[in-house]
Amino acid sequence: MRRIKNVHLHEDPGKYNCFGCAPHNQLGLQLEFWEDGEEVLSHWKPQAHMMGWHNVLHGGIQATLMDEVSGWLVYVKCGTAGVTAEMQVKYRKPLLLSNGMVTIRCRLLEKNRRFANIEAKVYSNGEVSSEGILKFYLIPEEIARKDYHYPGAEAFFDEE
């Protein structure tokens, strides 16, 4: 398993304030990412202010977790930037805040020139709490580099 570098850390905080991954966004998720074989994953501790029902993480936050980790999978596994085109979520069991740390894992199911289909799952206490199939529109790499600050897949990892 290897850590994925947040290539946006040195961007202007006024322009980089992502709810999912900006470490300085105090209201955000502040996710960090790892590559584990064909998967991209993140570990995250739910906060009480993201509660839906008593002691249950809000379903919209669970969907956001899957969306964000999938976006980073697009960066490192598809070699470009992308935007979510579709997302289908199934909630399997309540994700209790009192269970502590959760793990979000995603993997690429298929990819063509324009789209990537990704499977994502949120685990709590080793069990799937929610899962989704996401379809990302893939931005052509030359446009992603020019207009979306995409530095190329190699920039996300330290040299081994």
C-alpha positions in Angstrom: 0.0 0.0 0.0 1.3 3.4 -0.8 0.2 6.9 0.2 -1.3 9.2 -2.5 0.1 12.7 -2.2 -2.4 15.6 -2.2 -1.1 17.5 -5.1 -3.3 20.5 -4.3 -1.7 21.4 -1.0 0.4 24.2 -2.4 -2.5 25.8 -4.3 -4.0 29.1 -3.1 -6.4 28.2 -0.1 -8.9 30.6 -1.6 -9.1 28.5 -4.7 -8.5 25.0 -3.1 -11.1 24.5 -0.3 -12.5 21.1 -1.3 -15.1 19.8 1.1 -13.7 16.3 0.6 -9.9 16.6 0.7 -8.7 20.1 1.7 -6.9 19.6 5.1 -7.5 23.3 6.0 -11.3 23.1 5.4 -12.5 22.8 9.0 -16.0 22.0 8.0 -14.9 19.3 5.5 -14.0 15.7 5.5 -10.2 16.3 5.3 -9.6 12.9 3.6 -6.3 11.4 2.8 -5.8 8.6 0.3 -3.9 5.4 -0.3 -3.4 3.0 -3.3 -3.8 -0.6 -2.3 -3.3 -2.7 -5.4 -6.2 -2.0 -7.8 -8.1 -0.1 -5.1 -7.9 3.5 -3.7 -9.0 3.9 -0.1 -9.3 6.3 2.8 -9.8 6.0 6.5 -11.9 8.6 8.2 -13.4 9.2 11.6 -17.0 10.4 11.5 -17.8 13.6 13.5 -20.9 14.4 15.5 -21.8 17.4 13.3 -22.3 15.1 10.4 -25.0 13.1 12.1 -28.3 12.4 10.4 -30.3 10.4 13.0 -29.1 9.9 16.6 -25.6 8.3 16.4 -25.9 7.6 12.6 -23.8 9.2 10.0 -25.9 11.1 7.5 -26.5 9.2 4.2 -25.4 12.2 2.1 -22.0 12.3 3.9 -21.6 8.6 3.1 -22.3 9.3 -0.6 -19.8 12.2 -0.5 -17.2 9.9 1.0 -17.6 7.4 -1.9 -17.7 10.2 -4.5 -14.4 11.8 -3.2 -12.4 8.6 -3.0 -13.7 7.7 -6.5 -12.5 11.0 -7.8 -9.0 10.3 -6.5 -9.2 6.9 -8.1 -9.8 8.7 -11.4 -6.7 10.7 -10.8 -4.3 7.8 -10.3 -5.9 4.9 -12.1 -7.4 6.7 -15.2 -4.6 9.2 -15.6 -6.8 12.3 -15.7 -9.4 14.3 -13.9 -13.1 13.6 -14.0 -16.5 14.7 -12.7 -19.3 12.6 -11.4 -21.9 11.9 -14.1 -24.1 9.4 -12.1 -24.2 7.8 -8.7 -26.3 5.0 -7.5 -26.1 4.4 -3.7 -27.5 1.5 -1.6 -27.5 1.9 2.2 -27.0 -1.6 3.8 -27.0 -0.8 7.5 -26.8 2.3 9.7 -23.3 3.6 10.1 -23.0 4.4 13.8 -20.7 7.2 14.8 -19.9 5.4 18.0 -18.1 2.7 15.9 -15.3 5.1 15.2 -13.1 4.9 12.2 -14.5 3.9 8.8 -12.8 2.8 5.6 -13.9 3.8 2.1 -12.6 1.6 -0.7 -13.2 1.9 -4.5 -12.1 0.1 -7.6 -12.4 0.7 -11.3 -14.9 -1.6 -12.9 -14.5 -0.4 -16.5 -13.2 2.5 -18.5 -13.5 3.8 -22.0 -12.3 7.0 -23.6 -15.2 9.1 -22.1 -16.3 7.3 -18.9 -15.1 5.3 -15.9 -17.4 3.1 -13.9 -16.4 2.7 -10.3 -17.5 0.6 -7.4 -17.2 2.2 -3.9 -18.0 0.8 -0.4 -18.0 2.4 3.0 -17.0 0.0 5.8 -17.8 0.3 9.5 -16.6 -2.4 12.0 -15.5 -4.4 9.0 -19.0 -4.5 7.5 -20.4 -2.7 4.4 -22.6 0.2 5.6 -23.2 1.7 2.1 -22.1 1.0 -1.4 -22.3 2.7 -4.7 -21.7 2.5 -8.4 -20.4 5.8 -9.8 -20.0 6.9 -13.4 -17.3 9.5 -13.9 -17.0 11.6 -17.1 -13.3 11.6 -17.9 -11.8 14.9 -18.9 -9.3 14.5 -21.7 -5.8 14.6 -20.1 -4.6 17.6 -22.1 -7.6 19.7 -20.9 -7.3 18.3 -17.4 -3.7 19.5 -17.3 -4.5 22.9 -18.8 -7.8 23.8 -17.0 -8.1 21.6 -13.9 -4.6 21.6 -12.4 -4.1 17.9 -13.1 -0.3 17.3 -12.8 -0.3 13.7 -14.3 -0.6 10.4 -12.5 3.1 10.2 -11.6 2.8 13.4 -9.4 0.7 11.6 -6.8 3.4 9.3 -5.6 6.9 9.7 -4.2 9.6 7.9 -6.2 10.3 4.4 -4.9 
